[in-house]
Amino acid sequence: MGYVVFVFVQTTIDILKIDIECSEWTSFDAILASPRCLSNVKQLMVEFHQCGFMLKEGKTPTELLGYWRTLRAIDELGFKLWRIWNNNFCWFRSRRLNGASFFGCFNAYYLNVKYML
């Protein structure tokens, strides 16, 4: 695994899109450790991958709580969820649930309240 480095920039970023195929959860650990790096971002678009997200796919309650804390921390930085939708290109079939189909990822679109009005 590579290193993630986030720095503060003086420039205002209109839209920051994060789509890093299951690594967004660990990357947000680094981002949230330096919250100033997102302070000049107006809009944040993230494709969150489930990566075995549900308990029945092998995640522990502690891991699920970590996901919830990440989503809550994004909100606490002033990014309010404006829209969320399933990514229709991200389906998977569960081997544990008789082949039932699930969305494997969803897109979240956040607005930074600092830049509203």
N, C-alpha and C positions, 0 to 999 in steps of 0.2 A: 504494500500500500504506500502511496506517495504521501507527501506532506501537503497540507493546505495552509496557505499563508494569505491572510486578509490584512489589508492596510487601509488606513483612513485616507481618503482623497478629498481635496477641496472642491472638486467639480461636482455639481449636482447630476445625479444619474436618473434619467427619466424612468427607465424600466430595467430591472435586473431580472433575468430569467435564469433559473437554476434547474437543470435537467441532467443529472449525473448518475443515472441508472443505479439506484439503490444506495449510493454513497451520500445522498443528501442528508440522511439522518446523522451520520458521523461528522459530516462537514458542518452541520449546524452546531455541533458541540464547539468547534473552533470559532465559528461566526459569533455565537452567543457569548463566548469568553471575551470577545472584543466588540461589544455592541456598538461602539462608536463607528465601526467600519460601515454600518448600514444607515448612519444618521443622515446622509445626503441622498438616500435612495427614495424616490417618490412612490414607485410602484414595484411590487415584488411578485414575480410569477414563479411558482415552484411546482414541479412535477414530483409528487411524493409516490414512491414505489412501496408496495406493501411488503415485499420480500419475506413472505411467510408471516405477515403481520398478525394474523389471527391466532388465537390460542390453539385452535384445532390444527393449525399448520406448524405448531412447534414453538411459538413464542411464550415466554414466561410472563406472569403478571408484572414482574419487575421491569422487563423490557417494554411491555405495553405502557407502563407508567412513564418510562423514559420518553416514549413517543409523545404522550400527552403533555409532558413537561416542555418538550421542544415546541409544540404548537402553542402552548400557553405563553412561553417566553417570547415568541414572535409577536403575539398580541401585546404583551407588556412593553415591547419596544415601540409601540405606537402603530403597528401594522394591523389594520382591521380587515378581517376577511370580507371581501366584497362578493366573490363568486367562487363556487367550487363545482367541479363536474368530473364525471368519470371519463377516463381516456379510453375510447372505444378500440384502440389498437393494443390494449394491454390486458387481454384476457388470459386466464389460466384455468386449467382443470385440476381439481383436487384429487389426489390419489386416495386420500383418507376418507373422503366424503362421496364415494361412489361416482367419481367423475363429475361432480357438480362444478359448474362454471362460476368464476368470480372475476371481478375487475382486479387487475394486478396493480393499477396505479390510478391516481386521481390528480387533477390539476387544481391548484389553489391560486387565487388572484387576490392580492392584498393591496390596500391603499394606506400610505403613511399619513396619519391624521395631521402631522406637522405641516403638510403641504396642502391641506384642504382649506379653501377660502383664504 
